[in-house]
Amino acid sequence: MKSFGQALFWIAVIASLLLIPAAGMKAFKAVTNEMGNKEPAPIELKDVNRAPETQAPAGKDSEAAKELYLEGLKYFQASDYEKAREQWLEAQELDPYNQQVQEGLKRIKAILDKAPE
């Protein structure tokens, strides 16, 4: 009885090894035939010479903006949101791509919008 069970096991393994590639090939052919009937999607090319600048060049303005951000952070931690906002707006003028300044200004706006008049 043990050999009969082993024989069935090996027959099933061999059959699955033979059937799986055949089924896979049918699926592959069906997909490629469908793709062959369609035109490829157009590719949009962008002129990199005209792409907008994504970062400000590092320099004196960037360093000054960092210092203004840190000053504003001190005011922010002391809950003096108006002074923090002033510092961060100056920093934003010097370095408009500074993420920390952007996030700080968003936080202040959220806090001041929630504050009662």
C-alpha positions, 0 to 999 in steps of 0.5 A: 500500500505504501508503494501505491501511495508513493506511485500516486504522489509521483504521478501527480508531481510529474503531471503538475510539472507537465501541465503548469508550463502548458497552462502558463504558456496559454496565459502568456500568449493570451496576454501578449495577443491582447497587447499586440492589438493595442498601440503603446501609450505615448511617452511624454518627453520634457525639455530638461533645459526648461525645467524649473529649478527645484532647489536653491543653490547653497550659499550665503542666503541659504545659511542666513535662512537656516539661522533665521529658521533657528531663531524662529524656532526659539520663538515658536518653542516659547509660543511667540508665534507672531515673531516666529512667523516673521523670522520664518517669512524672512527665511522663506524670502532668502531660501524659498525651497527650505522644507523646514521653513515651509513646514514651520509656516504651515504649523503656525498657520494651523495654530493661529487659525485655531486660536480664538480672535 
